[in-house]
Amino acid sequence: MEIRTLKYFLEIAKTENMTSAARNLHVSQSALSRQMTDLEREIGKTLFIRTNRQTLLSEDGLHLARRAEEIIALVEKTEKEMHDEKDISGEIHIGAGETKGFSLLCEAMKRVQEKYPHISFSTYSGNATDISEKLEHGLLDFGLMFEPFSKERYQYIDFPYVNKLGLIVKSDHPLANQKSITEKEIRDIPLLVSSRLNDKKLFQELSNKEVEALKIKGTYNLIFNAILMVNQGIGSAIAIDGLINQDNNLRFLQFEPEINLKMYFVWKKNHIHTKASEIFLEELQKIIQDVRN
């Protein structure tokens, strides 16, 4: 299976038309069709649903498309890293959950770019599951994640910030003038929960009840959409502190007693860092040490 063939395959997936894909790729339609037939034969799966007007992906084709995107991204990243080793430059890929702790990474990025202007950064927002998967596939160099995660699979640095868990409510909510909220008070509130936080251990800690006993009205993986849902009155969002501007029509009520989430800056064990990544990691460690002192 060649990289070029995967790129051809993805172009067909994008255009949903063999003729258009061939035109974009500057190859003949017959040659492209033949390569896709060979690819299906090699894999032993039907990748396309062919109609008179469209060439759509089958279920197996959709699975291959997801993997092909990862493979091509990894190849391009590796090629860039090999080229960048000639001088101190390159792109560092970092995945992070939404947290005010990301400001430390921004400070490290700024310091690195002041010294090495040819180093750039690509950031990805996601939960620990998303970030772990991309770390495993080599698509990220580093991740900033909340516990729990599989510590035995990673090297990591304890982050000096702890995030408090609480509830984001509208300013006209009956409890909005409180500074905190108890486990009893959330039992009858319609809730929006992070897909990462939607587990039994957490909710039993919050309410001493099973997840099913709470009024969960929806889930989210990034806070922006959750805030829109809160504003529309769909529910109140369980989230960490520091993510909203309390001057607007939202309020953050921390849980009482406190529930704190620790953060870790992680990278895959035995991962071979580029020179640019090594420089960034060293700069971040200096900043973290300064914060702790």
Secondary structure, DSSP 8 states (H G I E B T S, - for coil): --HHHHHHHHHHHHHS-HHHHHHHHTS-HHHHHHHHHHHHHHHTS--EEE-SS-EEE-HHHHHHHHHHHHHHHHHHHHHHHHHHTTTT-EEEEEEE-S-TTHHHHHHHHHHHHHH-TTEEEEEEE--HHHHHHHHHTTS-SEEEEES-S-GGGEEEEEEEEEEEEEEEEETTSTTTT-SEEETTTTTTS-EEEETTT-SHHHHHHHHSS-GGGS-EEEEESSHHHHHHHHHTTS-EEEEETTSS-TTSSEEEEEEES--EEEEEEEEETT----HHHHHHHHHHHHHHHHHH-
